[in-house]
Structures are given as C-alpha cells and as structure tokens.
C-alpha cells in the first residue's frame, strides 16, 4: 500500500486576499485588547485631533514679531525693515526684519549657528530660537479683518 505524499489541505491563513488579511489582523488584536483599551485609544485620538486644530489656528498671515530676550519681550511691526541686536550670555544676536512680513536671525555668536540656518520666518506661528544666547523670535498672526478692513475681535456661531 502506497502512502499519499500530498499534505492534507487545511484552511490557509494567507490566501493573498488583502481583506482577509485585515480581518485576520483584527481578530488577532481583539484577542489581547480589552474594551477599555479601545476607549483609551479613542481618547488619545480625540486629544490628538484637538491639538491639531489648536496648533493650526495660530497659522496665517504674520502680523507682528515677538522677541524674547533676557526675560523681556519686545514686539515689532513687520512692515518696517530693521536690524535689531540683542545681547545675551554668549554675545550678540542680530535679528533682521525685511519689511515684507518676514524675519530671521541674521547672525549670532553661538557655536552651531542653528538659529541662523533656520532661515526666514514667514507665517504666523513660525518661530526660531538661539538657545545658547537665550533669544526667541516668533511671528504672531495678524488679527482677522472683515470686508471693510476693520479688525474682528470675536465670532459667534
């Protein structure tokens, strides 16, 4: 009597169908997750969405430049070109405003020059920092305006 050399056919887990692979993955995940884990994942997803919405609200057209140095804050209009110099713990940091709504670190006495290589800040919410010299620059968004050009201070839905 000759034995059959064929392997018995059973249910194959990977038949090449992507839908069945997804179903198999979900089935495997359900095996070690509890219902509370899904709730925690939902809360994390909601917090991520909230963070995303809040962070995107600060972007827009830049209205002014805020500079923090030596514990003081300075605010400048972006429409006037100027060169500003700030003294810090390691020396001098120079900030340039080009008059077209952009600002940058022009030079600094810091070693790596990361602040200078950050380039031009152009949008509201953009920021750069010279950490060794403790100087931070940030473009604040311009306030929204209505059709007549008047500043909008609140919106009701």
N, C-alpha and C positions, 0 to 999 in steps of 0.2 A: 504494500500500500504506500502510495506516494503522498507525502505531506504537501499541503498547499503552501507555496512560498509567498503568497500575497499576504500583506499585512491587513488586519481587519480594518474596515473603513469605519471611522467614527466621526463625530461632529468636529469639524475643523474650526479653530478659533479665528484664524485669519484667512478669509477666503478672498481677500483683495477688495472687498467692498468697504469703502470708507464709512458708510452709515453703520455697518455692523461693528466696525472698529470703535466708533464713537459710543455706540450702545454698550459695548463690552467695557469700555473705559468707565462709563457712568456706573455700570453695575459693580465694577471693582471699587470705585470711590465710595459708593453707598455702603460697602461692607465695613469700612473703618471710620466713617464720619457719622456723628450723631446729629440729630435735628438742631441742637444748639449751635453746632459748628456752622450750619448754613446761616443762622441768624447773625452770628458774629461776622461772617463774610459779607452779608448784606449791609451791616452797619459800617464796615470798612469801605465798602463800595460807595455808600452814601457820603461818608466823610471825604473820600477822595473826590467825588463829584462836587461837593461844597467847596473844597479847597480850590478846585479847578475854576469854578465860577468866580470865586472871590479874587483869585490871582489874575484872571483875565480882565476883570473890571478896571484894574489900575492901568491897563494899556490904553493907548490912544495918542492923540497929538500932545506933544510936550508943551507945557505952559511956562514952567519956571525950573530953575536949577537950585537944588538944596545941597549945600556943602556943610558937612560936619567935620570940625577940626578943633582939637584941644578943648573938647567939651562945649564948644559954641556952635551955633547954627547960623548960617548965612543963606539968604535967598536972593537970587538974581534973575532978572528978566532975560529971556533967551534971545530977544530981538536986538540987543545991543552987543556988538562984538567987543570982547575984552580979554585981557590976560590977567589972571589972579594968582598971587603967590601966597602960599601958606607955609609957616614954619612948624616943624614937628620935631619929635625926639631925635631923628637922624639927619635932619637938614631941611631942605626946601622942596616943596612940591608945587608945580605950576599947572594950573587948570586953564584951558582955553575955551572960550565961547565964540563960535564963528558968526553969530548974528543971524543964522538961518535955522535956529532951533536945535542946534547940536552943541555938544560939549565933550571934552576929553581931557585926560591927563596928558599934558604936553611933555613934561619931564618931571623926574623925581630923583632924589638922592638914594633911593632904595637899591639894593643889590640886583635883584632879578628883573626889575622893570615890568612886572606883570601888569601893573596898573596902566602903564604907557601902551603896552601891547594890546590892551583891551579895545583900543580904538575909539571911534566916535559913538557916543550915546545919542540916539535919535528919537526914540519913542518914550512916551510917558511910562514910568515904571522901570526903565533901564537904570542900572546903577553900576558903579565900579568903585573899588577901594584900593588905597595904598595902605595896607595893614602895618608895615613897619613904621610908616610915618603918621599913622592914625588919621588919615583923611579919607572921607567917604563922599562921593558925589552921586546924586540921584535926580533924575528928571521926573518932575511931578506932572501929572496930566493936566491939560488945560480944562477949565470947567466947561460943561456943555452950554451951548447957546441956542436960543430959539431963532425963528426966521428973521426977526428984526435985529438980531445980534446981541440981545440982552442976555445976561448970564442966568442960567436956570439953577436955582438953589435946591429944589426938591421936585419930586414927581410922585403923583398919586395914581393908583390904579383902581 
